[in-house]
Amino acid sequence: DDTGMGSMFNNIEDQSEEQSRFAAQLSGGWNKSVMDSEDELSPLPKIMERLAILEEEKNAADARLEEEFRLRGELEEKYYREKRSILEEAASDTQMNAYVGMENDSSSSD
């Protein structure tokens, strides 16, 4: 099947092109070539600045979320302690009522 072989060769060529581009980026001359062609890449500083601003906004949003998460944890802990206190009080009252009920039963049977 010619289409299968053709697409396979195209895929290999694409991979080879990507690998050579990657190797060029790792070479020492890559940065120099970028700096030499700065005029052609003039939008690049603006793009990088926009990306830096976006990253700062993301970091600020993450910090807000972390603070909200911390506050939520404190709030959850507060309500947990209050609920526990109410349940412990109710359990204590129930035990006391059961004990008093047992005392009344034993004194009335005397």
matplotlib code that plots the C-alpha trace (Angstrom):
import matplotlib.pyplot as plt

x = [0.0, 1.7, -0.2, 0.9, 4.5, 4.3, 2.8, 5.4, 8.2, 6.6, 6.4, 10.0, 11.0, 8.9, 10.6, 14.0, 13.3, 12.1, 15.2, 17.5, 15.6, 16.0, 19.7, 20.2, 18.5, 20.9, 24.0, 25.8, 25.0, 21.2, 21.0, 23.4, 21.3, 18.2, 19.9, 21.2, 17.7, 16.1, 14.7, 12.8, 11.6, 10.6, 7.2, 9.0, 9.8, 6.2, 5.0, 7.5, 6.3, 2.7, 3.6, 5.5, 2.4, 0.2, 2.5, 2.4, -1.4, -1.5, 0.8, -1.3, -4.5, -2.7, -1.8, -5.4, -6.6, -4.0, -5.2, -8.8, -8.0, -6.2, -9.1, -11.6, -9.6, -9.7, -13.4, -14.0, -11.9, -14.0, -17.3, -16.0, -15.0, -18.4, -20.3, -18.2, -18.8, -22.6, -22.5, -20.4, -22.7, -25.7, -24.0, -23.2, -26.8, -28.1, -25.8, -26.8, -30.5, -30.0, -28.1, -30.8, -33.5, -31.7, -31.4, -35.1, -36.0, -33.8, -35.1, -38.8, -38.3, -37.0]
y = [0.0, 3.2, 5.6, 3.7, 3.8, 7.4, 8.5, 6.5, 8.2, 11.7, 10.9, 9.9, 13.1, 15.2, 13.5, 14.0, 17.7, 18.1, 16.4, 18.6, 21.7, 20.5, 19.8, 23.3, 24.8, 22.9, 24.1, 27.2, 29.2, 29.1, 32.0, 34.0, 33.4, 34.5, 37.7, 38.4, 38.1, 40.2, 42.6, 39.7, 38.6, 42.0, 40.9, 38.3, 40.7, 41.9, 38.3, 37.4, 40.5, 39.4, 35.9, 37.2, 39.4, 36.4, 34.3, 37.0, 37.1, 33.3, 33.4, 36.0, 33.9, 30.9, 32.8, 33.9, 30.4, 29.2, 31.8, 30.9, 27.2, 28.1, 30.1, 27.4, 24.9, 27.1, 27.6, 23.8, 23.2, 25.8, 24.3, 20.8, 21.7, 23.4, 20.4, 18.0, 20.1, 20.0, 16.2, 15.6, 17.7, 15.8, 12.5, 13.7, 14.8, 11.5, 9.5, 11.6, 11.2, 7.4, 7.3, 9.4, 7.1, 4.0, 5.6, 6.4, 2.9, 1.3, 3.6, 3.0, -0.7, -0.6]
z = [0.0, -1.2, 1.0, 4.1, 3.1, 2.0, 5.3, 7.2, 5.3, 5.8, 9.5, 9.6, 7.8, 10.2, 13.2, 11.6, 11.0, 14.6, 16.0, 13.9, 15.1, 18.7, 18.2, 16.8, 19.8, 22.1, 20.1, 21.4, 18.3, 18.7, 21.2, 19.0, 15.9, 17.8, 19.0, 15.5, 14.0, 16.7, 14.1, 12.5, 16.0, 17.2, 18.4, 20.6, 23.5, 23.6, 23.6, 26.4, 28.4, 28.0, 29.1, 32.1, 33.1, 32.6, 34.8, 37.5, 37.3, 37.7, 40.7, 42.3, 41.7, 43.1, 46.2, 46.6, 46.3, 48.8, 51.3, 50.7, 51.2, 54.5, 55.7, 54.6, 56.6, 59.7, 59.2, 58.8, 62.0, 63.9, 63.0, 63.5, 67.1, 67.7, 66.4, 68.5, 71.6, 71.0, 70.4, 73.5, 75.5, 74.2, 74.9, 78.5, 79.0, 77.7, 80.0, 83.0, 82.2, 81.9, 85.2, 86.9, 85.4, 86.7, 90.2, 90.2, 89.1, 91.8, 94.6, 93.6, 93.7, 97.3]

ax = plt.figure().add_subplot(projection="3d")
ax.plot(x, y, z, "-o")
ax.set_aspect("equal")
plt.show()
